[in-house]
Amino acid sequence: MKIVNMMAAAALIGTFALAGCSSSAPSTSSSTKNETAAPTVKEGVTKLLAAANDLKTQITAGDEAKVKELGPKLEDIWKTFEDDVKPKYPDLYEKVEESLNPTIAGSKASPLDKQALSKLNDQLIQALNELADKVK
């Protein structure tokens, strides 16, 4: 009799365990997708322009630590909306890429070549302004 009771208890526990594993919990990932949606091209260009202008200020001031911090942020901002720019504005996409990548690389260099980095950043700002005009 003792064995039957133990087997019944084990079967009951096993049933509850399997029932708990098979039930589906409501997914929370769908609610967070809306919060982390990619910015529009216009919003992205505005953010990237602000960062590039901030970088220009830091280059002029000669703040190497701040320049090294801001350079990679340009790439992070660009990544959030570049996939939307490429099919719609391929010529401007290339223009931004041609000036963005050297600007980022120059910001990581030590010591900073302020003149070259300033020129590259100015080209980036010009390309971003052209893109901003198209997106309006």
Buried (B, 14 or more C-beta within 10 A) or exposed (E): EEEEEEEEEEEEEEEEEEEEEEEEEEEEEEEEEEEEEEBEBBEBBBBBBEBBEBBBEBBEEEBBEBBBEBBEBBBEBBEBBBEBBBEEBEEBBEBBBBBBBBBBEBBEBEEBEBEEBBBBBBBBBBBBEBBBEBBE
